[in-house]
Amino acid sequence: MQTVVYGMLHDEKRRNLEMQETYKREILSLPKGTIIIKNVSGNKYYYLKYRQNEKIKTDYLGKDIKAVRSVQREIEKRKHLQDVLKRLRAEYKQICKIVKD
């Protein structure tokens, strides 16, 4: 009985690592930062503000609200995936405590 459980935990450990790598790759493909709105002469201009190394960068997104909403959804998806990755790492630590290779 114990070997079946340990076998399942080993499989889960491997699956967890594979999922972590998948989420890391996807997170890197998504934009990070915050969308900033600047009003100039009654017009709204949208910018993506983020940190790159030690510097704060600002990229102009344009005035098209549909494009801005698309970027916002990608930012929210990145944050969600980061939360999932954090939970996977915690789960992996627990599995490693039980299954000592």
C-alpha positions in Angstrom: 0.0 0.0 0.0 2.8 2.4 0.9 4.6 1.9 -2.4 1.4 2.7 -4.4 1.0 6.0 -2.5 4.7 6.9 -2.9 4.5 6.1 -6.6 1.5 8.4 -6.9 3.4 11.1 -5.0 6.4 10.7 -7.3 4.1 11.0 -10.3 2.5 14.1 -8.8 5.9 15.6 -8.1 6.9 15.2 -11.7 3.6 16.5 -13.0 3.9 19.5 -10.7 7.4 20.4 -12.0 6.1 20.1 -15.6 3.2 22.4 -14.8 5.5 24.9 -13.2 7.7 25.0 -16.3 4.7 25.5 -18.5 3.3 28.3 -16.4 6.8 30.0 -16.2 7.0 30.0 -20.0 3.5 31.4 -20.4 4.1 34.1 -17.8 7.2 35.3 -19.6 5.2 35.6 -22.8 2.6 38.0 -21.2 3.1 41.7 -20.5 3.8 42.9 -16.9 3.0 46.2 -15.3 0.2 48.6 -15.0 -1.8 50.6 -17.5 -1.6 54.4 -16.9 -4.0 56.9 -18.4 -2.8 60.4 -19.2 -5.2 63.2 -20.1 -3.8 65.7 -22.6 -6.0 68.5 -23.9 -9.1 66.4 -23.2 -7.7 63.3 -25.0 -6.9 60.1 -23.2 -3.6 58.4 -23.9 -2.8 54.9 -22.6 0.7 53.7 -21.4 2.0 50.5 -20.0 4.3 51.1 -17.1 6.6 48.3 -15.8 9.9 47.6 -14.2 12.8 46.3 -16.3 15.8 45.4 -14.1 16.2 48.5 -12.0 14.6 51.0 -14.4 10.9 51.9 -14.8 9.8 51.8 -18.4 6.8 53.3 -20.1 5.4 52.1 -23.4 2.8 54.0 -25.4 -0.2 51.8 -26.1 -2.2 54.3 -28.1 -5.8 55.6 -27.9 -7.6 52.5 -29.1 -9.5 51.3 -26.0 -10.0 47.7 -27.5 -6.2 47.3 -27.8 -5.8 48.6 -24.2 -8.4 46.2 -22.9 -6.7 43.3 -24.6 -3.4 44.3 -22.9 -5.2 44.6 -19.5 -6.7 41.1 -19.9 -3.2 39.8 -20.6 -1.8 41.5 -17.5 -4.6 40.0 -15.4 -3.9 36.6 -16.9 -0.2 37.0 -15.9 -1.2 37.8 -12.3 -3.5 34.9 -12.1 -0.8 32.5 -13.5 1.7 33.9 -11.0 -0.7 33.0 -8.2 -1.2 29.5 -9.6 2.6 29.1 -9.9 3.0 30.2 -6.3 0.5 27.6 -5.1 2.3 24.9 -7.2 5.6 25.7 -5.6 4.1 25.4 -2.2 2.5 22.1 -3.1 5.9 20.9 -4.5 7.5 21.7 -1.2 4.9 19.6 0.7 5.4 16.7 -1.7 9.2 16.9 -1.3 8.8 16.7 2.5 6.9 13.5 2.2 8.9 11.9 -0.7 12.5 12.2 0.1 14.6 11.2 -2.9 
